[in-house]
Every structure is written in C-alpha cells, then in structure tokens.
C-alpha cells in the first residue's frame, strides 16, 4: 500500500496522531468572550447580593432611615440630582454631571501640573545623587502629610477660589509621581546604561533616550496612582467654596442630613473613578505595549 493509499484509508487503529495545534483565532475570541461574560455575570451577581443585603438592613430597621436610606431612596436622589424637577435644577442649582465635570476638570489640571513637575523631578532624583540627597527628603515629607493638614494654609495664601484647590491636588499628587519615577530610573538595568555609554551617550542623552523610556511603565503607574490620590483629595479641596463640584455637593448635603444625596455622590465618585482607571489602563497598553512581556 502506498503512502497515498494509507492517507485515504486513515491511520491504523491505535496509531498516534499528531497533537492538535493552537486554537484558531476565532476559537480564541469565542473563549475570551465567554470568559468576559462569566466575569461580568459574577460582578453583577455580587452587586445584586450587596443591594439585597442593603435593602434587608433598611427593612429590618437596624438604623434610622435618615442615616441609612434604602437603595430606592438613593436612586431617587440620584435622578433628582441629575434632572430638573419642580423648577429646581439638580442640587445647589447644578446637575450631578456638572458637579462631577467640575471636579474632574480640577483633577485633570492638578494631575497635569503634577506630571509636568513630578516626572522631571523624579528623573533628577533617580539619576543625580546630589539632587536626591537634597530633594528626596522633601518629597517624603510631603507624601506623609494629609491634605487637610495644609488646606487651611493654602486658603490663607491663595483665598477661596480655584487656586487653593489646584495647589492642594498638586501637592497631594506630586510625591507618588516623583517617587515612582525615581525608583524606576534607579531600576534601569546597569548593562543597558553601560552599553549606551559605550556608544557615546552623554548624561542628558542617557537620561532622555535610555533611562526615561525604560522607566516609562512605572512612571505611568505613578501617574495613575496620583490621579487616584487627587480624586480622594478633591473632596477635601471642595469643602471650601466647592460648589459646583462633587465634593461641595456632598458637603452641602451633609449639612442638611441628606444622606441619600451623600451616598449618590459617593457612588458617582466611585463609578467615575472606575472609568478613569480603565482609561489609564488603556493609555498604558498603548504607550507601553511591551509591559509584562519577556
């Protein structure tokens, strides 16, 4: 029997066949989609359990309704804060999306200034020993300070308008960016640095062409952490003349014991924070696609 005849009649019983190759791209996409659906279903189930437990606590009357409103009360406050009702525009004459937008704008400005200052500062601290000796303790000092510790001083210096809020976010968010950048620069492989020097790279070229690209993944992580810190600090910043602003909205609602509005604002902060974090993860994947690969 020829090889052609063997192929036509199939392999002999008990003969070993070649193992299957890697799954085809459509099959991989199908599996990925199924896994994504499973994780989404798990998240929705966890959320449903949380809401059900919340409702059960309210029905049981563990705490007064003014302290722990029901999920329906919070949803009603969320809708009222987002719409015009009975001639009233949202909360404090601003819609919820406007409060949130103003806070996000402040976070964007503060984080932008932080990146412009913190990344060069971290590069210098990581690459130049005398600069690290002088400035690293100052960065550590700022990192240990809670924002409310210097908010009053900023108000005395800059008044109650936008300036103290932006300065507060910059001071709060700068230490993690500078620290992450400095640590990333120091972690650049020595072989890479020595190879660049052997090829004639000077100090500036070495910093910008070798150390900075190698440290970029950790720098982006530091900026991402700084955004989270700025978001947690914006509520403190907006306690002073913070309307419009999500922190100012929560502060005003707290003054009048509107717990449902406070919780609605907290949920809005959390959801927008998740969206911001997902956005930065996407930026990291685009900017440093090699991250996590051998």
N, C-alpha and C positions, 0 to 999 in steps of 0.2 A: 504494500500500500504506500502510495506516495504521500509526501507532506501535504499536498493539496487535498487528497482524499481524507487524510486524518483530520484536517481542519473542517472538511464538510461534515464528517461523521461525529465531530465533537471529541473532547478529551476522553480518555479511557476512564472507567469508573475508578474512584479512589485516587486519581491523579491530582496533584496540587495545581491550583490555578493561581495566577498572579494576583496579588492583593489589589483591591480597588485603589485607584488614585485618589488625590484630594478631592473633596466635593466641589462641584462646579459652582461658578459664581451665582447663578440663580438659586441653587440649593443653599448656599451660604447666606444669601439675602433673605431667603424664607426662614431659615433658622434664626437669624438676627431679629427679624420682625416678630417671630413667635416669642423669643426671649423678651423683647421690648414690651410686648403685650402682657406677658406674665408679670413683669416687674411693675407695669402700670396698674394692673389689676391688684397687685399686692399693696401698692401705695393707696389706691382708692379704698381698699378694704380697711387698711389701718386708719384712714381718715374717717370712714364711716363708724368704726368702733369708737374712735375718740369723740365724735359728735354725739353718738348714742350715750356714752358714759357721761358726757357733759349734760345732756338733757336729763338723764336719770338723776344726777345730783340736784338739778334745779327742781325736778318734780318731787324729789324726796324732801326738799326744803332744808337742806343741810345748812345753807346760808341764806340770808335775806335776798330777795330778788334784786334789790338795788345794788347789792355787792356782786352777785353772780347772776347776770341776766341769762336768759335762755338763748340758744342759737338763733331762734326766730327773732328775738329782740335785737340781737346784734346784726342780723341780716336786714331788718327793718331800718336800723340806724345807718347801715352801710348804704342802703338805697336812698335814704333821705339826704345823706351827706353827698351823694353823687348826683342829685337831681334838684330841680326847682319845684318846691311843693308849697302850696298855700301862699304864694308870693315870696317865700323865703328861699334864698339861693344857697343850697348846700349847708355848710356850717361856717359861721362867722362871715357870711356873705361871700364865701368861696367854695367851689365844688371840691370834692375829695381829690380829683385828679389834678386840680390846680394846686392844692396844698402839697401833694406828692411831687408835682413837677417842680415847684419852687425848691423843695428840699433836695431833689436830685440835681437841680442846677447848682445849688450851693456845694453839694458833694463833688460834682464834676469840676467846678472851679478850684475847690480846695485840693482835690487829688491831682489836678493838672499842675498846680503850683508845686505840690509835693514832689511829683515826678521830676519837674524841671530842676528842683534844688536837691532832692534826695539822691537821685541816681548819680550825678557828678560828685556829690559829697561822698557817697559810698565808694565810688571808684577811687577817689583820692585816699580815703581811709584804708581801703584794701591794698592799694599799690604803693603808697608812700608812708613809710614808717613814722617820720616826724609828725605828719598830719594826723595819723592815727593816735599818736601819744597825746596830742593836744585836743582833738575833737571827739574822739570816741567816748571819753567820759561824759561829755556834754550830751551826746546822743543817748547814752544810757540813762542819764539824769532825766531827760525829757520823757523817755519811754516809761519811767516808773511813776510819772505824775498823772493822776486822774484829771480829765478835762475840767471838771468843776473846780479844781484847785486854782486854776489861773483864769477862769472865765471872768471873775469879778475884776481882776487886774486889767484884762483886755477891755472890759466895759469902761473902766476909768480912763484908759488911754485913748480908745477909739470911739466911745459913745455907744449908742444902742442901735445903730443902723446895721448895714451889712458887714462892715469891716471886722468887728469882733467875731462874728460868726465864721467868716472865712479864715481869719487868723487862728481861731480855735481848731478848725478842721485841719489846717496846715500843720500846726504844732502837734496835734494828736496823730496825724498820719505819717509825718516825716520820719520818725525813728524806725519803724519797720522797713521802710523802703531803703534807708541808708544802711541799716544793719544787714538786711538781706543782700544788698549789693556788695557790701564789704566782704561778707562771708563767702559769696560766690566768687569774687575776684581772688580771694586767698585760696580757694579750692581749685583754681585752674591748674591742670597738670603741669608740673615743672618741666617735663620733657617738651611740651608744646611751647612753653616760654623760651626754653633754651634753643629750640630749633629756630624760632623766629629771630632770636638774637644772632644766631649763626648766619642767618640770611641777611643780616644787616639792619634789622628793625631797631629804630631808636626808641626812647622811652614813650614818646607820645604815640608813635605808630604801634608800639607794643600794646599800649593801653587800649587804643581805639580799634585796632584791627585783630587783636588776639584775645585780650582779656575780656573786653566787652561782649563780643559775640559768644564766647564760651560761657560767660556768666548770664547771658540773656534769659534762659529759662527760670533761674532762681530770682532774677530781677523782676520778671513778670509776676512770679508768685508773691514777691514782696509788695508789688503794686496792688495785686488782688487782695492781699491781707489789709493793706492800707485803706482800700475802699470800704471794707467791712468795718474797720475802726472808725472811719469818717462817718459811716452811717450810724453807728452806735453813739457817736459824739454829737450828731446833728440835733438830736432831741434835746441834749443839754444846751447846745448853742441857741436853740429856738425858744428856750424858756424866757429869753429877754426879747421882747418885741418880735416874736417869731411868727406872727400871722401876716400873710399866708405862709404856711409851712406845716408839715405833718406833725412836727414836734410841738409847734404852737397850738395846733388844733387839739392835740391830746392834752396839753396843759390847760387850755380853756375848758375842755370837757371835764377834766378832773376837778376844777374849781367848783363846778356846779353838780358834782356827783353823777355825771352822765357816763356811767360805767360802760354802757353799750357802745357809745361813741369811742371811748378809750380803747376798748377791745377791737372795734372795727379799724381804728387807726393802727393798732399793733399788727393786725392781720395784713393790712395794706403794706406796712413796712416789711413784714416777713416775705410776702409774695414778690414785692419789687426787689427785695434782696436776693431771692432765688433767681429772678430774671437777670439781675446784674451779674451774679456769679456765673450763670450759664453763658452770658455774653463774654465774660472774661475768659472762660474756658475755651470758647470758640476762637477768641483772639490768640490765645496761647497755641492752639492747634495750628492756626495759620502762620503765626510768627515763628514758632519753633517746632516744625513738624518732626524733627529728629528726636524730640524729647521722649525718653522711655524706650528708645531703641538701642540695641547694642551697636 
